Amino acid sequence: MPYMQGLEISRLYYEKYGRDMIHTLFPEYENKIAVGIAGPGSDCFGFDDEISRDHDFGAGFCMWVDDAVYDKIGFALTRAYTALPGEIEGIPKYRVRPYGVDRFGVIKIKDFFTPLTGSGGAPASDEQWLSIPDCYLACAVNGEVFRDDSGEFTAEREKLLNMPADVRLKKMSVLAINMAQSGQYNFRRCIEHGENGAAALALAEFVRNAVSLCYTAEGRYCPFYKWAFRGLKSLDKFSGIGGRLENLITVRTDSSLSDEIESVCAVFAGYFREEGLSSHKDNFLEPHAYEIREKIKNPSIRNMHIMEG
């Protein structure tokens, strides 16, 4: 049997067992139950493999409902889900906890979003957007929704997918200046001082910010660091730079890497010029960062420190 990833297993389990259960036992609520899989976990990103099955893995799906539906049928729906078959295609069912929010089973819509965004849905302000780590936002919009007749759950995900323009600009300015400081300035100085450990940290900081900038430039959220490079492959404009960034932190740390750092920065500087975000001809990213910041319309975040946000 060919290997099946978690998303495929989840859909199969829902279509074979879940769809009929909901239709038969809860017909009047069928169009108020959103079904799918999303949240923390490599399976929700489509990054899982055989190694991933050593923990938090199993067949199953999520059912997201609003508070009113949960109050009326939450317990009964949970019992019905628990009674579904214990495996599919030889893959054991994920055992949900009887109480509390879990990765599968019945989840209130607000309880799904609150741990990831700090509220029951999308952030209410630009400042709140900037306070949420990208890896959390990535978990809020990943996976797949198999059914959502009411559209309530999907509507919140759509809001999160549409990163506000000012938030994107602020994030890009922060990432760009951090790249300038860590890679274009401090890396070489650390090498010259003979501080190879500090140089390695500067290089890692440069790559971390560069990877995040790849996602932010395309209006996407960088996932948890262990999946960040894999996720780069799904990007449009910056999918090809992942290998270069990975090489920077997997080869020997010495001054020869400065040329590759400058080459990477030239890619981003070129992007900023092409998109009309900056007019600077130099590839040093610091002046680009300041010019990007000036394009922010919201004064409260435009006036934040250049490295804050």
C-alpha positions in Angstrom: 0.0 0.0 0.0 1.5 3.4 -0.9 2.3 5.8 1.9 -0.6 8.0 3.0 -0.1 11.4 4.6 -2.1 12.7 7.5 -4.3 15.0 5.4 -5.3 12.1 3.1 -6.0 9.8 6.0 -8.1 12.4 7.7 -10.2 13.0 4.6 -10.6 9.3 4.0 -11.7 8.7 7.6 -14.3 11.5 7.4 -15.7 10.4 4.1 -15.9 6.7 5.1 -17.2 7.2 8.7 -17.7 10.8 9.7 -20.0 12.1 7.0 -22.7 9.4 7.6 -22.4 9.8 11.4 -23.1 13.5 11.2 -25.9 13.2 8.6 -27.6 10.3 10.5 -27.4 11.5 14.1 -27.3 15.2 13.8 -29.2 16.1 10.6 -30.5 19.5 11.8 -27.0 20.6 12.7 -25.2 19.1 9.7 -24.9 22.5 8.0 -23.5 24.1 11.1 -20.5 21.7 11.6 -17.3 22.6 9.8 -15.1 19.5 9.2 -11.4 19.2 8.4 -8.0 19.1 9.9 -5.8 22.1 10.9 -3.5 23.3 13.6 -0.2 22.2 15.1 1.4 19.1 13.7 3.4 18.1 10.6 0.3 16.3 9.2 -1.7 19.5 9.2 1.0 21.1 7.0 1.4 18.0 4.7 5.0 17.6 6.0 4.6 14.3 7.8 6.4 11.1 6.8 7.1 7.7 8.4 9.2 9.3 11.1 6.4 11.6 12.1 4.2 8.6 13.2 6.2 8.2 16.5 4.0 10.7 18.3 0.6 12.5 18.1 -0.4 10.7 14.9 -3.5 8.8 14.0 -6.7 8.8 11.9 -9.4 11.3 12.6 -10.8 14.8 11.9 -11.9 18.0 13.5 -15.4 19.3 13.9 -15.5 23.0 14.5 -18.8 24.5 15.9 -19.9 27.8 17.4 -20.8 28.1 21.1 -24.5 27.7 20.6 -24.1 24.4 18.7 -21.6 23.1 21.2 -23.9 23.9 24.1 -26.7 21.9 22.4 -24.9 18.9 21.0 -21.2 19.1 21.9 -21.3 16.2 24.4 -23.4 14.0 22.1 -21.3 14.8 19.1 -18.1 13.9 21.0 -19.6 10.6 22.1 -20.6 9.8 18.5 -17.2 10.6 17.3 -15.6 8.5 20.0 -17.7 5.6 18.9 -16.4 5.6 15.3 -14.2 2.7 14.2 -10.8 2.5 15.8 -8.7 2.3 12.6 -8.8 2.8 8.8 -6.5 1.1 6.3 -4.6 -0.3 9.2 -3.9 3.1 10.7 -5.1 3.5 14.3 -7.6 6.2 15.2 -6.1 9.2 17.2 -7.5 9.0 20.8 -9.0 12.3 21.8 -9.1 13.4 25.4 -12.6 13.4 27.0 -12.2 17.1 28.1 -10.4 20.1 26.8 -9.2 21.2 23.3 -7.5 18.4 21.3 -6.2 18.0 17.8 -9.2 16.0 16.7 -12.9 15.7 17.6 -15.3 18.5 18.6 -13.8 21.9 19.0 -15.4 25.3 19.6 -14.3 27.7 16.8 -13.1 30.2 19.3 -11.2 27.5 21.3 -9.3 26.5 18.1 -8.2 30.1 17.4 -7.6 31.4 20.9 -4.3 29.5 21.6 -3.0 30.6 18.2 -4.1 34.2 17.9 -4.9 35.2 21.5 -8.6 35.7 20.6 -11.5 33.8 19.2 -10.5 34.6 15.6 -8.5 37.0 13.6 -6.6 39.8 15.3 -8.6 43.0 15.8 -5.7 45.5 15.3 -2.4 45.8 13.5 -0.6 45.8 16.9 -2.2 42.5 17.8 -1.2 41.0 14.4 2.4 42.0 15.1 2.4 40.4 18.6 1.5 36.9 17.3 4.4 34.7 16.2 4.2 33.7 12.6 4.4 30.0 13.4 1.1 30.3 15.4 -0.6 32.1 12.5 0.7 29.4 10.1 -1.0 26.7 12.3 -4.3 28.7 12.2 -4.5 28.6 8.3 -2.9 25.3 7.4 -4.6 21.9 6.7 -7.8 21.6 4.8 -11.5 22.2 5.5 -13.5 19.4 4.0 -16.9 21.0 4.7 -18.2 24.3 6.1 -21.7 25.0 4.9 -22.1 28.0 7.3 -18.7 29.4 6.3 -18.1 30.7 9.9 -14.9 28.8 10.5 -13.6 29.5 7.0 -14.4 33.2 7.2 -12.0 33.6 10.2 -9.3 31.6 8.3 -9.7 33.9 5.3 -9.2 37.0 7.5 -6.0 35.5 8.7 -4.8 34.6 5.2 -5.2 38.2 4.2 -2.4 39.7 6.2 -3.0 43.5 6.4 -0.7 45.5 4.2 0.8 47.6 7.0 1.5 44.5 9.0 3.3 43.0 6.1 5.4 46.1 5.5 6.3 46.4 9.1 7.4 42.7 9.3 9.5 43.2 6.1 11.2 46.3 7.4 12.1 44.5 10.7 13.4 41.4 8.9 15.4 43.4 6.4 17.2 45.5 8.9 17.9 42.4 11.1 19.5 40.7 8.0 21.6 43.8 7.4 22.8 43.9 11.0 23.5 40.2 11.5 24.7 39.2 8.0 26.0 42.2 6.2 27.6 43.9 9.2 28.2 41.7 12.3 29.1 38.4 10.6 32.3 39.8 8.9 33.2 41.7 12.0 32.9 38.7 14.2 35.2 36.7 11.8 37.7 39.6 11.9 37.7 39.5 15.7 38.3 35.8 15.6 34.9 35.2 17.3 33.8 32.2 15.2 31.1 31.2 17.6 29.6 34.7 17.5 30.0 34.6 13.7 28.0 31.4 13.6 25.2 32.9 15.7 25.2 36.0 13.4 24.9 33.8 10.4 22.1 31.8 11.9 20.3 35.0 12.7 20.7 36.2 9.2 19.3 33.0 7.7 16.4 32.9 10.2 15.4 36.4 9.2 15.9 35.7 5.5 13.7 32.6 5.6 11.0 34.6 7.4 11.3 37.4 4.8 10.7 34.9 2.0 7.3 34.0 3.5 6.3 37.6 4.6 7.1 39.0 1.2 4.6 36.6 -0.3 2.0 37.3 2.4 2.5 34.0 4.0 3.5 32.9 7.6 6.7 31.1 8.4 6.0 27.8 10.1 7.9 26.4 13.1 11.6 26.4 12.4 11.9 22.6 11.8 9.5 23.0 8.8 10.6 26.4 7.6 12.9 25.2 4.8 10.5 22.5 3.6 7.7 25.1 3.4 9.9 27.4 1.2 9.4 25.0 -1.6 5.7 26.0 -1.8 6.5 29.7 -2.3 6.3 31.4 -5.7 9.0 34.1 -6.0 11.3 32.7 -3.3 11.1 29.0 -3.6 14.5 28.8 -5.3 16.5 30.6 -2.5 15.9 27.9 0.1 18.9 25.8 -1.0 21.2 28.8 -0.8 20.1 29.7 2.6 20.4 26.1 3.8 23.9 25.9 2.5 24.9 29.0 4.4 24.3 27.4 7.7 25.5 23.9 6.8 28.9 24.7 5.5 32.0 25.9 7.3 31.7 29.3 8.9 34.4 31.6 7.4 34.8 34.9 5.7 34.2 33.4 2.3 30.5 33.2 3.1 30.2 37.0 3.1 30.0 37.0 -0.7 27.1 34.6 -0.6 25.4 36.7 2.1 25.7 39.7 -0.2 24.4 37.8 -3.1 21.3 36.7 -1.1 20.7 40.3 0.0 20.9 41.4 -3.6 18.0 39.2 -4.3 15.8 40.8 -1.7 17.0 44.3 -2.6 16.1 43.6 -6.2 12.7 42.4 -5.1 12.1 45.6 -3.0 12.9 47.8 -6.0 10.8 45.7 -8.4 7.8 46.0 -6.1 8.2 49.7 -5.6 8.9 49.2 -1.9 12.3 50.9 -2.1 14.3 53.0 -4.5 17.8 52.4 -3.1 20.3 51.1 -5.6 22.7 49.7 -3.0 22.1 46.1 -1.8 22.8 46.9 1.9 19.3 46.2 3.3 19.2 48.8 6.1 18.2 51.8 4.0 15.6 49.6 2.2 14.1 48.7 5.6 13.7 52.4 6.5 12.1 53.2 3.2 9.7 50.3 3.5 8.7 51.5 6.9 7.8 54.9 5.6 5.2 53.3 3.3 3.2 52.1 6.4 -0.1 54.1 6.7 -0.9 53.3 10.3 1.1 55.9 12.3 1.2 53.8 15.5 3.2 51.0 13.9 5.1 53.2 11.5 6.4 55.1 14.5 7.6 52.0 16.3 11.3 51.3 16.6 12.6 50.0 13.3 13.5 46.7 14.9 10.3 46.3 16.8 7.4 44.3 15.5 
